[in-house]
Amino acid sequence: MRRAAAVAVLAGAAALLPAAPASAHTTLKSADPAAGAAVAPPAKITLTYADPVMLPQVVLLDAGGTRLSSAGAAHAVDNVVTVPITGTLPNGAYKVGWRVVATDGHPVTGTYPFTVTGSTGTAAPAAAAPSPAARADSGSGSAGWLWIGLGAAAVAAVAGGAAALRRRRAA
């Protein structure tokens, strides 16, 4: 009986502990232009991750949240994603939205702002609508499922402990 109670208590305590982040997910290590930087009009956006990535998606938004068509297609080589910028961006605030898939298959997203100063360019062409991926916050949103899984494991451990206790009493 004590053993079953101890198992139930340990399972409940384990369910309450925060989970450590998965080491296989990658993180954005650096960006050019850098987050929060004031720069001359860039010719490209370069994102460097901690680990190799695949299926990159990068969007460039103006201050009003409109997706700009001046950002070309994203290209990943190992842990570096590059996006060419056609034309010259005018002065103003911009936001880079990105989404990549880590080698473990989990998507990782984020956004960051930068400002263009000293430009001679005119208004950059806009695309039809902002991308939802560009507005996503960092992280993959899987924390809720983690807690549900931990809760289910705790319930299963308590039920298993109760069943073992009943068998022991019957014997």
VENURCOR-V623748 format. One line per field, one symbol per residue. phi: phi as a letter, one per 30 degrees, with the letter a starting at -180 (. if undefined). psi: psi as a letter, one per 40 degrees, with the letter a starting at -180 (. if undefined). A space follows every 50 residues. Layout:
# VENURCOR-V623748
phi = ???
psi = ???
This chain:
# VENURCOR-V623748
phi = .ddddddddddddddddddddddddcbdcabbddeidcbdedcacbcccd bebbhdbbbccdddiddcddddddbcbhcccbbdcdicddekcbbccbbb cdddjddbbabacabcbidcdceddcddadddddcdddjcicdddddddd ddddddddddddddddddddd
psi = dddddddddddddddehiiiihediiihdiihiiheihiihieihhhhid iiiifihhihiadeehhheehahihhhbehhhhihiahhiiaiihhhihi hieeehihiiiiiihhifieiahiiiadiihdddeiiiieeedddddddd dddddddddddddddddddd.
